[in-house]
Structure formats: C-alpha cells, structure tokens
Amino acid sequence: MAELSTDQRNHLDEDKFAFPKQRKEPLENASHVRNAVARFNQVKDVTDKERDEAWHRIQRAARKFDVQLDEKSWHELKAKK
C-alpha cells in the first residue's frame, strides 16, 4: 500500500476519507480503497448512518480507481467476520 506520511494525511481534505469526521480510512488510491474495506468494521464509535455514508464514499472511490467490490452493502462485511 502507498503509505501516507503524517503530514500528507493531515493535509488531506475531509472528503478524502471514508470516515471524514474521524479522519479514518483515506481513499487516495486503489490500495487505500481495498484497505478501507478490510478495516471497515474496525472503525469504532460511528453510527450506522456514518457507516452508510462511508460505504458510499468507498464505492465512489472503488469506481474511480477500478477496484472490484464483491459487497453491495457494508452489512455484508459484518456477515464475513
């Protein structure tokens, strides 16, 4: 994965994160998108509405970076535990 330095991460706009309020899971490239999906259930203290919004951002980033998502909803990720 292309690592972001702390400085790079701090300079990202909020809309570049799956969870912007928490600044969790940046979506800067295909590797980040795959990582955001893998870590989705590890993000704590977020509402289902925030998860819905994060999933939509991940889907948009996946299309942008040509990442195939097998899941149609973040709820499917919970079933894979």
Backbone torsions as a table, in degrees:
resi	resn	phi	psi	omega
1	MET	NA	143.9	175.1
2	ALA	-74.4	109.0	-178.3
3	GLU	-73.5	142.7	173.5
4	LEU	-102.0	133.4	174.1
5	SER	-70.4	164.0	177.5
6	THR	-58.0	-41.7	179.9
7	ASP	-63.4	-44.5	178.6
8	GLN	-62.4	-44.1	-179.5
9	ARG	-63.2	-41.0	-179.9
10	ASN	-66.0	-23.9	-178.2
11	HIS	-94.4	-1.9	177.2
12	LEU	-72.4	140.2	172.9
13	ASP	-65.9	152.5	-179.5
14	GLU	-57.0	-33.8	-177.2
15	ASP	-71.5	-1.2	177.4
16	LYS	-92.3	5.3	179.8
17	PHE	-115.7	147.6	173.9
18	ALA	-64.0	-41.1	178.3
19	PHE	-116.5	85.0	-171.7
20	PRO	-64.3	-38.3	-177.9
21	LYS	-62.6	-38.3	179.9
22	GLN	-90.8	-8.3	-175.7
23	ARG	54.6	46.6	-179.7
24	LYS	-110.8	143.1	175.1
25	GLU	61.9	78.3	175.9
26	PRO	-63.4	152.0	-177.3
27	LEU	-125.4	56.8	-174.1
28	GLU	-91.4	-15.5	-179.3
29	ASN	-162.8	178.3	-176.7
30	ALA	-60.6	-39.7	179.6
31	SER	-62.8	-41.1	177.6
32	HIS	-64.1	-38.5	179.5
33	VAL	-62.7	-47.7	179.2
34	ARG	-61.4	-39.6	179.2
35	ASN	-66.1	-40.1	179.3
36	ALA	-61.6	-38.4	177.4
37	VAL	-67.3	-44.8	-178.3
38	ALA	-63.2	-33.9	-176.5
39	ARG	-100.0	3.4	-172.7
40	PHE	-50.9	-47.6	-176.6
41	ASN	-76.1	-7.3	178.9
42	GLN	-85.3	-13.2	179.6
43	VAL	-74.7	123.4	-175.0
44	LYS	-102.9	161.3	173.6
45	ASP	59.3	42.7	173.6
46	VAL	-126.1	150.3	-179.5
47	THR	-82.2	166.6	174.6
48	ASP	-62.3	-35.5	177.4
49	LYS	-62.4	-43.1	177.7
50	GLU	-64.2	-36.1	176.5
51	ARG	-66.8	-40.9	176.1
52	ASP	-58.3	-47.3	-179.2
53	GLU	-65.2	-40.4	178.4
54	ALA	-63.5	-41.5	-179.8
55	TRP	-62.9	-39.1	177.5
56	HIS	-63.9	-39.9	177.5
57	ARG	-65.5	-39.6	177.8
58	ILE	-63.8	-43.0	178.8
59	GLN	-60.8	-43.3	178.1
60	ARG	-61.7	-45.3	179.8
61	ALA	-64.9	-37.4	178.6
62	ALA	-61.9	-43.1	176.8
63	ARG	-63.4	-43.3	-178.2
64	LYS	-61.4	-41.0	-175.5
65	PHE	-102.5	13.5	175.9
66	ASP	56.4	49.7	176.8
67	VAL	-104.3	126.4	179.1
68	GLN	-80.5	122.2	174.7
69	LEU	-103.0	127.3	177.8
70	ASP	-80.2	-26.4	-177.4
71	GLU	-90.1	141.7	176.1
72	LYS	-92.9	-20.6	-176.9
73	SER	-144.0	154.1	177.1
74	TRP	-67.8	-19.3	177.5
75	HIS	-63.4	-28.9	177.9
76	GLU	-67.9	-25.9	178.0
77	LEU	-67.1	-36.4	179.1
78	LYS	-63.7	-34.6	-178.5
79	ALA	-71.5	-20.1	-177.4
80	LYS	-85.5	-5.1	-177.3
81	LYS	-54.1	NA	NA
